[in-house]
């Protein structure tokens, strides 16, 4: 009886459905784990290129006027 159901309609056996669910969710979990490993590995390999691409260029400002002495700088900070 059970063997005939296993041969003719295996998807109706509760053991097979249970094994399928275990296989399905294990596969999804391992697949997501592998995806995470691949993405983080790629970021590590290309970190220098990614840093250069996403970092803004430094702004270089030409100074104007005279350089303040430490006492003049302290006095200017206290006025603000």
OpenMM code with the backbone's topology and positions (N, CA, C; nanometers):
from openmm import Vec3, app, unit

residues = "UNK UNK UNK UNK UNK UNK UNK UNK UNK UNK UNK UNK UNK UNK UNK UNK UNK UNK UNK UNK UNK UNK UNK UNK UNK UNK UNK UNK UNK UNK UNK UNK UNK UNK UNK UNK UNK UNK UNK UNK UNK UNK UNK UNK UNK UNK UNK UNK UNK UNK UNK UNK UNK UNK UNK UNK UNK UNK UNK UNK UNK UNK UNK UNK UNK UNK UNK UNK UNK UNK UNK UNK UNK UNK UNK UNK UNK UNK UNK UNK".split()
positions = [
    Vec3(0.0821, -0.1190, 0.0000),
    Vec3(0.0000, 0.0000, 0.0000),
    Vec3(0.0872, 0.1265, 0.0000),
    Vec3(0.1755, 0.1371, 0.0983),
    Vec3(0.2639, 0.2540, 0.1040),
    Vec3(0.3609, 0.2527, -0.0137),
    Vec3(0.4096, 0.1324, -0.0482),
    Vec3(0.5027, 0.1222, -0.1607),
    Vec3(0.4349, 0.1629, -0.2907),
    Vec3(0.3086, 0.1257, -0.3104),
    Vec3(0.2359, 0.1652, -0.4309),
    Vec3(0.2176, 0.3167, -0.4364),
    Vec3(0.1868, 0.3770, -0.3221),
    Vec3(0.1748, 0.5242, -0.3197),
    Vec3(0.3101, 0.5894, -0.3477),
    Vec3(0.4171, 0.5287, -0.2958),
    Vec3(0.5515, 0.5837, -0.3181),
    Vec3(0.5862, 0.5805, -0.4672),
    Vec3(0.5448, 0.4753, -0.5374),
    Vec3(0.5749, 0.4607, -0.6785),
    Vec3(0.4828, 0.5476, -0.7640),
    Vec3(0.3524, 0.5489, -0.7361),
    Vec3(0.2539, 0.6188, -0.8205),
    Vec3(0.2449, 0.7681, -0.7911),
    Vec3(0.2477, 0.8080, -0.6665),
    Vec3(0.2342, 0.9496, -0.6298),
    Vec3(0.3236, 0.9788, -0.5092),
    Vec3(0.4529, 0.9892, -0.5306),
    Vec3(0.5451, 1.0049, -0.4161),
    Vec3(0.5276, 1.1365, -0.3416),
    Vec3(0.4708, 1.2373, -0.4062),
    Vec3(0.4558, 1.3662, -0.3397),
    Vec3(0.3494, 1.3636, -0.2307),
    Vec3(0.2686, 1.2566, -0.2228),
    Vec3(0.1666, 1.2484, -0.1192),
    Vec3(0.2163, 1.1848, 0.0095),
    Vec3(0.3339, 1.1270, 0.0110),
    Vec3(0.3893, 1.0648, 0.1306),
    Vec3(0.4466, 1.1743, 0.2195),
    Vec3(0.4100, 1.1748, 0.3484),
    Vec3(0.4521, 1.2824, 0.4378),
    Vec3(0.6030, 1.2834, 0.4596),
    Vec3(0.6672, 1.1679, 0.4554),
    Vec3(0.8132, 1.1630, 0.4724),
    Vec3(0.8822, 1.2333, 0.3563),
    Vec3(0.8338, 1.2083, 0.2371),
    Vec3(0.8947, 1.2727, 0.1200),
    Vec3(0.8744, 1.4239, 0.1235),
    Vec3(0.7551, 1.4662, 0.1652),
    Vec3(0.7317, 1.6114, 0.1755),
    Vec3(0.8223, 1.6738, 0.2816),
    Vec3(0.8420, 1.6021, 0.3918),
    Vec3(0.9316, 1.6531, 0.4954),
    Vec3(1.0747, 1.6632, 0.4476),
    Vec3(1.1210, 1.5596, 0.3802),
    Vec3(1.2581, 1.5614, 0.3261),
    Vec3(1.2728, 1.6722, 0.2223),
    Vec3(1.1697, 1.6937, 0.1414),
    Vec3(1.1748, 1.8013, 0.0418),
    Vec3(1.1879, 1.9370, 0.1102),
    Vec3(1.1110, 1.9593, 0.2176),
    Vec3(1.1189, 2.0877, 0.2873),
    Vec3(1.2576, 2.1077, 0.3501),
    Vec3(1.3115, 2.0028, 0.4086),
    Vec3(1.4470, 2.0118, 0.4656),
    Vec3(1.5475, 2.0438, 0.3554),
    Vec3(1.5361, 1.9754, 0.2426),
    Vec3(1.6269, 1.9979, 0.1295),
    Vec3(1.6115, 2.1403, 0.0763),
    Vec3(1.4880, 2.1865, 0.0641),
    Vec3(1.4608, 2.3203, 0.0117),
    Vec3(1.5223, 2.4277, 0.1001),
    Vec3(1.4934, 2.4252, 0.2303),
    Vec3(1.5393, 2.5314, 0.3189),
    Vec3(1.6891, 2.5228, 0.3465),
    Vec3(1.7435, 2.4033, 0.3470),
    Vec3(1.8883, 2.3902, 0.3595),
    Vec3(1.9575, 2.4483, 0.2365),
    Vec3(1.9031, 2.4199, 0.1195),
    Vec3(1.9600, 2.4744, -0.0041),
    Vec3(1.9522, 2.6255, -0.0097),
    Vec3(1.8398, 2.6821, 0.0337),
    Vec3(1.8264, 2.8286, 0.0350),
    Vec3(1.9265, 2.8892, 0.1327),
    Vec3(1.9394, 2.8296, 0.2513),
    Vec3(2.0344, 2.8824, 0.3501),
    Vec3(2.1780, 2.8756, 0.3026),
    Vec3(2.2168, 2.7625, 0.2465),
    Vec3(2.3539, 2.7485, 0.1967),
    Vec3(2.3778, 2.8409, 0.0777),
    Vec3(2.2774, 2.8577, -0.0069),
    Vec3(2.2910, 2.9485, -0.1207),
    Vec3(2.3117, 3.0923, -0.0761),
    Vec3(2.2351, 3.1368, 0.0250),
    Vec3(2.2537, 3.2729, 0.0765),
    Vec3(2.3896, 3.2895, 0.1434),
    Vec3(2.4341, 3.1859, 0.2132),
    Vec3(2.5660, 3.1897, 0.2754),
    Vec3(2.6753, 3.2026, 0.1693),
    Vec3(2.6667, 3.1236, 0.0627),
    Vec3(2.7664, 3.1320, -0.0443),
    Vec3(2.7627, 3.2676, -0.1136),
    Vec3(2.6426, 3.3235, -0.1331),
    Vec3(2.6309, 3.4564, -0.1934),
    Vec3(2.7008, 3.5603, -0.1060),
    Vec3(2.6811, 3.5525, 0.0245),
    Vec3(2.7455, 3.6457, 0.1163),
    Vec3(2.8977, 3.6316, 0.1121),
    Vec3(2.9464, 3.5088, 0.1089),
    Vec3(3.0903, 3.4850, 0.1017),
    Vec3(3.1470, 3.5424, -0.0287),
    Vec3(3.0771, 3.5218, -0.1400),
    Vec3(3.1251, 3.5724, -0.2697),
    Vec3(3.1273, 3.7246, -0.2720),
    Vec3(3.0231, 3.7878, -0.2196),
    Vec3(3.0184, 3.9340, -0.2212),
    Vec3(3.1273, 3.9953, -0.1339),
    Vec3(3.1449, 3.9429, -0.0139),
    Vec3(3.2476, 4.0000, 0.0728),
    Vec3(3.3878, 3.9714, 0.0189),
    Vec3(3.4066, 3.8568, -0.0436),
    Vec3(3.5367, 3.8283, -0.1051),
    Vec3(3.5664, 3.9236, -0.2196),
    Vec3(3.4654, 3.9543, -0.2994),
    Vec3(3.4843, 4.0491, -0.4100),
    Vec3(3.5172, 4.1880, -0.3585),
    Vec3(3.4513, 4.2284, -0.2513),
    Vec3(3.4807, 4.3596, -0.1930),
    Vec3(3.6246, 4.3636, -0.1428),
    Vec3(3.6714, 4.2550, -0.0824),
    Vec3(3.8093, 4.2527, -0.0342),
    Vec3(3.9095, 4.2568, -0.1483),
    Vec3(3.8802, 4.1878, -0.2565),
    Vec3(3.9727, 4.1853, -0.3703),
    Vec3(3.9798, 4.3224, -0.4364),
    Vec3(3.8658, 4.3893, -0.4519),
    Vec3(3.8607, 4.5168, -0.5228),
    Vec3(3.8528, 4.6368, -0.4298),
    Vec3(3.8965, 4.6232, -0.3046),
    Vec3(3.8798, 4.7325, -0.2081),
    Vec3(3.9547, 4.8585, -0.2488),
    Vec3(4.0731, 4.8459, -0.3076),
    Vec3(4.1481, 4.9660, -0.3476),
    Vec3(4.0767, 5.0403, -0.4599),
    Vec3(4.0263, 4.9669, -0.5593),
    Vec3(3.9543, 5.0300, -0.6696),
    Vec3(3.8235, 5.0923, -0.6214),
    Vec3(3.7549, 5.0222, -0.5312),
    Vec3(3.6304, 5.0770, -0.4764),
    Vec3(3.6573, 5.2018, -0.3936),
    Vec3(3.7659, 5.2017, -0.3183),
    Vec3(3.7999, 5.3187, -0.2382),
    Vec3(3.8264, 5.4393, -0.3281),
    Vec3(3.9038, 5.4185, -0.4347),
    Vec3(3.9337, 5.5285, -0.5262),
    Vec3(3.8087, 5.5770, -0.5979),
    Vec3(3.7196, 5.4842, -0.6323),
    Vec3(3.5994, 5.5215, -0.7064),
    Vec3(3.5019, 5.6012, -0.6204),
    Vec3(3.4838, 5.5607, -0.4963),
    Vec3(3.3806, 5.6217, -0.4130),
    Vec3(3.4320, 5.7291, -0.3178),
    Vec3(3.5620, 5.7588, -0.3196),
    Vec3(3.6158, 5.8654, -0.2355),
    Vec3(3.6212, 5.9942, -0.3158),
    Vec3(3.5754, 6.1029, -0.2565),
    Vec3(3.5838, 6.2300, -0.3298),
    Vec3(3.7281, 6.2772, -0.3403),
    Vec3(3.7557, 6.3509, -0.4437),
    Vec3(3.8888, 6.4077, -0.4611),
    Vec3(3.9115, 6.5130, -0.3525),
    Vec3(4.0338, 6.5210, -0.3006),
    Vec3(4.0592, 6.6218, -0.1971),
    Vec3(4.0527, 6.7628, -0.2561),
    Vec3(4.0011, 6.8539, -0.1773),
    Vec3(3.9933, 6.9942, -0.2187),
    Vec3(4.1167, 7.0646, -0.1634),
    Vec3(4.1949, 7.1223, -0.2533),
    Vec3(4.3164, 7.1923, -0.2133),
    Vec3(4.2877, 7.3417, -0.2198),
    Vec3(4.3027, 7.4060, -0.1069),
    Vec3(4.2708, 7.5487, -0.0968),
    Vec3(4.4009, 7.6254, -0.0802),
    Vec3(4.4143, 7.7302, -0.1568),
    Vec3(4.5312, 7.8165, -0.1450),
    Vec3(4.5043, 7.9145, -0.0318),
    Vec3(4.5983, 7.9246, 0.0604),
    Vec3(4.5822, 8.0145, 0.1741),
    Vec3(4.5908, 8.1601, 0.1312),
    Vec3(4.5177, 8.2443, 0.2021),
    Vec3(4.5237, 8.3876, 0.1722),
    Vec3(4.5588, 8.4625, 0.3003),
    Vec3(4.6312, 8.5646, 0.2866),
    Vec3(4.6687, 8.6447, 0.4032),
    Vec3(4.7884, 8.5860, 0.4744),
    Vec3(4.8077, 8.6359, 0.5930),
    Vec3(4.9237, 8.5928, 0.6715),
    Vec3(4.8876, 8.4778, 0.7648),
    Vec3(4.9880, 8.4043, 0.8076),
    Vec3(4.9688, 8.2942, 0.9001),
    Vec3(4.9546, 8.3513, 1.0407),
    Vec3(4.8537, 8.3023, 1.1135),
    Vec3(4.8317, 8.3520, 1.2490),
    Vec3(4.9254, 8.2838, 1.3473),
    Vec3(4.9661, 8.3591, 1.4445),
    Vec3(5.0459, 8.3022, 1.5526),
    Vec3(4.9504, 8.2253, 1.6446),
    Vec3(5.0041, 8.1375, 1.7271),
    Vec3(4.9148, 8.0642, 1.8194),
    Vec3(4.8317, 8.1567, 1.9088),
    Vec3(4.8906, 8.2688, 1.9555),
    Vec3(4.8140, 8.3608, 2.0402),
    Vec3(4.7040, 8.4302, 1.9604),
    Vec3(4.7320, 8.4703, 1.8374),
    Vec3(4.6309, 8.5347, 1.7529),
    Vec3(4.5199, 8.4361, 1.7172),
    Vec3(4.5558, 8.3130, 1.6948),
    Vec3(4.4569, 8.2104, 1.6634),
    Vec3(4.3650, 8.1845, 1.7826),
    Vec3(4.4219, 8.1795, 1.9039),
    Vec3(4.3430, 8.1623, 2.0256),
    Vec3(4.2497, 8.2800, 2.0465),
    Vec3(4.2980, 8.3997, 2.0232),
    Vec3(4.2148, 8.5193, 2.0395),
    Vec3(4.1010, 8.5193, 1.9380),
    Vec3(4.1274, 8.4771, 1.8148),
    Vec3(4.0222, 8.4731, 1.7126),
    Vec3(3.9168, 8.3670, 1.7475),
    Vec3(3.9598, 8.2570, 1.8044),
    Vec3(3.8658, 8.1522, 1.8435),
    Vec3(3.7786, 8.1985, 1.9600),
    Vec3(3.8327, 8.2752, 2.0504),
    Vec3(3.7544, 8.3218, 2.1651),
    Vec3(3.6536, 8.4297, 2.1249),
    Vec3(3.6806, 8.5031, 2.0190),
    Vec3(3.5840, 8.6058, 1.9740),
    Vec3(3.4587, 8.5419, 1.9164),
    Vec3(3.4687, 8.4211, 1.8672),
    Vec3(3.3523, 8.3526, 1.8062),
    Vec3(3.2719, 8.2917, 1.9132),
] * unit.nanometer
topology = app.Topology()
chain = topology.addChain("A")
for resn in residues:
    res = topology.addResidue(resn, chain)
    for name in ("N", "CA", "C"):
        topology.addAtom(name, app.Element.getBySymbol(name[0]), res)
